[in-house]
């Protein structure tokens, strides 16, 4: 059963998706995402298909409980895609060739624009969960794309603040913060002329990184092919720094924050990629525990300035 339920205390929607309890858990002796499985094409380079255990569905099922005055319920309409990065079961994002990554970038952009052709889609969220510690249930390298029937709380909050800043100051909040970071220098991982990567001043995770195109655009649909390649190069470079620092495969979350191409929100938005590796050292995890989960107040175990300096020492060379 899948449905959306309203939390009247926090003023936000959440999703129940009970059928997801039955999805496979890191199978070791077979993989439905590998060629030959019968689930995917025998030959592919990058492949996208509907999630077999979606949090949202089209058409959505009827809610299990009827709405009342106290408890609001709605159908969990939406789209959930799986994006397979490569047919090789052992080729993670970080060790794919740049030409191949460019194909993934084009697929992300194409699907972003396709989903918004449906007027019911209010937000498109592109992300990757990587590593068993994150909760990944399939070991094959892949990401996901969700077409939401609403704007989720975190992007909505970000866009409202950026929109208010632009209305008050006449400039982009993100661009102004990036300019201040470049002038300061301590938290900048690199500026390759096309993209800038930083460990933000307000990082919640010890090695959190945000990546921005130097050209101020609001969403992926505004990037042309020539601009997608340096985006993928920048992401791979930061992931490579993590790999060098940790010295082994590591858990992380990758997600795009961007504006919808239509609607009231996002006039002050600036497309960016956020990376959250959840190890605070090669041997220790950073857990989202009581303060973070129960109170919503993150406690970072380190100074972003120090972690940026450590990561800069592990950055791989810039690829052509």
N, C-alpha and C positions, 0 to 999 in steps of 0.2 A: 504494500500500500504506500502511496506517495501523495502527500498533500502539503499545502502551506498553512501555517498557523501563525496568528498574530500574537506577539508578546506585548500586552498592554502596559507592562511595567517599563520596558525599554523603548517601546514605540517602534518595533521593527518586526519584519517577518522572518520566520525560520522554516525549514523544510523537514518533514519526516519522510523517509524513504526506506521502509522496512524490508523491501525485497533485496536491498543491497547487503543484507546480512548473509545472503547465500552466495555472494561472489567468491571466486577462487582466491586463495591466500598464498601468494608466492609459490606457485607450483615449480617443482625442481625437475621433473621428468618429462614435461611437455610444455609447449607454449603456443597458445592460439594466435599469437601475433607473428610467428615465424612462418615463412613460406613452407608449404607442405602440410600445414595444419588443417586446411580446408576452410578456415575462417577468413583468411586474407588471400589476395591474389598470389599465384605461384611466383610471379615476378613483380617487384615494385621497388621504387627508390624512396619515395615519400608517399604515405597513404593515409587517408582520412575516412572514418566510418562512424556510424552511430554507436555510442556506448551501449554495451549489452545490459548494464545495470545503471540506468540513468537516474539522476536525482530529479530531473525534470523530463517530461515526455510530451510528444505531440502525436496523437491526441492524449490529453492527460486522463488518468482514471478519476472516477468520482471519489470525493473525500470519504474517508471511513466514518467520520462523525459529521453530523449536521451542525451548521453554525447556530449560535444562540446570541442573546444580547451580550453576554459576558465573553463568549469565546468566538472569535472570528476565524473562519476557515475559507480557503479558496483552492481551486484546482492548481496543481503544480505543473502548469503549462510551461514549456521551454524546450531548449535543444541542448543536448550533451554529446559532443564529438570526442573521439579519440584520434590523436595524430601520431602515427608511427614514424619515427625519425629515420629509420634505416632497417633493412631486412636482417642485418647481422645482429643477433641477440646480444652481442657484447660491445657494440659500438655506441657509447654514450655521446651526448651532445658535445662534450669537451674534446673528444678525439675524432670528430668528423671533419672532413676537408671543408674548406670555406666554400667551394663551389656547391657542395651538397647542402651545407647550411643555408646557402642562398635560396635553394629550392624550398626549404622549410619556411623561410621568411616570406617568400611569395605566396605560399599556401596560407600562412597566417593572414596576410593582407587580403587575399581573395576571399577567404571564408568570413572575415570581419565584414567586408562589404556585402557579401551574399546574405548573411544573416539579417542585416539591417534592411533588406528589401521587404522583410516581413514587418509590418507596422506594430505588431505585438511585441517585438524584441525592443527592449529599452536599454539594454547594456550587454556588451560582448566582453567576456572575461577569458583571456588567453593565459594559460599557466602550465607549469610542470611541477609535479611532486616527484622528488627523486630520492630514493633510498627507503629501505624498510623501516627505519626509525621515523620517517615522516608519515608512514601509513600506506605506502605503495603496495598494491596487491598483485601487480604483474611486474616481473623483473625486466621485461623487454623495454628498451629505451622508447619513451613515448611522452607526449604531453596531452593536454585537453583544451577544449574550447567550449564554453558555456554561453548560450544565448538566454539571458535572463528576461523575465517579464517585468522586471523592476530594476532600479539602480541600487546595487547593494550598499550597505551602510558606509563602508570605508571610502569607496570612490565618491559616493554622494557627499560625504563630509569634506573630502579634499577639494572637490569641484566647487562646492559652495564657498569655501574659504578663498580659493583662487579667483572665483568670479567676483567676490566682494572686494578683493585686493585690486583687481583690474578696474573695477568701477570707481574705487577711491583714488588710486594712484595713476591709473592710465597705463600701467605696464604689467608684465607677466611676473607673478610671484616667484615662479620657478627660475626664470631667467635672472631675476634680481638676486636670488639666493645663490645661484651658480656663479654670478659675477663676484659676489662676496667671497665665495669659496675659492675661486681662482686667485683673487687678490691675497687671500690668506695663505693658501697653498697646502696647509698641513693635512687636509682631509682629501685632497685630490689624488686619485690613483693614476689617471692619465687624461690628457686631452689630445686626441689624435687628429684634431682638425675637423672631424665630422661628429664625433661623440665624446662626451665627457663622463667619466666614471668617478664617483666619490663615495666615501664612507660618510653618510650624513651626520651633521652635528647632533641630530636628534635620533641617532641609530638606537634601535631597541635590541637588536641582536649584535653580539660582539663584532662580527665580520660582515654585517649588513652592507650592501652596496646598491647604489642607485645609478642608473645609466641614462643619460639624456642626449637626444640629438641636439647639436649646437644650433641648428635651425629650429626655430620655435614652431612646432606643429602640434595639433591637438590630438591626432590619431593616426593609426597606421595607413589609413586610406590616403593620406596626404603625402606619403613617401613614395618616390618612384623607384624603379629597379636599382638604379645606381646608388640610391641612399639605403636600400635594404642591406646591401653587402657589408658596408661598414658597421651597420647595426649588429649583424650576426658576428662579425669579427670582434666587436667590442664585448659582446656577451661571452663569446668563447674565451677571450683573453682574461676576463675576470674569473671565469670558471677554472681556467688554467692556473691562475694564481692560487686559488683555493687548493687545487689538487697538489701543487708544489708545496704549499704550506702544510697541508694535512699529511701528505705522503701516501695517501690511499684514497679509495673511493669514499665519498662522504655524502651525507644527506643534506638536501637543500630544497628550497621552494623558489621557483622563478615565476614572476607574474608581471603582466602588463597593466599599467594604469594609464587610461586614456579616456577621451571624451566620446560620447556618441556623436554621430554625424548630424543628428537632429535632436530637438528637444530644448528645454529651458536651461539645462545645466551644461557646463563645459566651455563657456566662452573664454574663460581664463585658464583653461587646462593646458598642460604641456606634456605630451607623450613621454613616458619614461618606463623603464624596466626596473623592477625591484628584485633583489636577490637576498634570500635569508638562509645562509648556511647555519645549521643549528648546533655545530660544535664550537665551543669556546676555546678549545685547544685540540691538538691531534688526538688526545686521549679522553677529553671530558666533554660532556654534553651541556648545552644551555637549555634548561627545561622551562617551559611556560607553566609556572607553578601557581601558588596561591595568589600572590599580589597581581600577577599578570592575568590570570584566568578569572579569579573571583572579584578583584577590584578594578581590573582594566588598567592598572598602572605598571608599566614595564620597568624592570630594574636591570640595567645593563651592568655586567660585571667588569667593564673595562672602559677606557677612554677611546672614543672614535679616532682621535688624533694618533694614538699609539698603534691602533690596529691598522689604520691606513698606512703608516710607515712600515709595518711588518709586511703588509700585502704588496707594497711597491717593490720590496726586495724579491718577491716571488713572481712578478709579472713576466710572462713569456714575451719574446720579441714580437713586434708588430708584423702581422702577415700582410702580404701583398694581395 
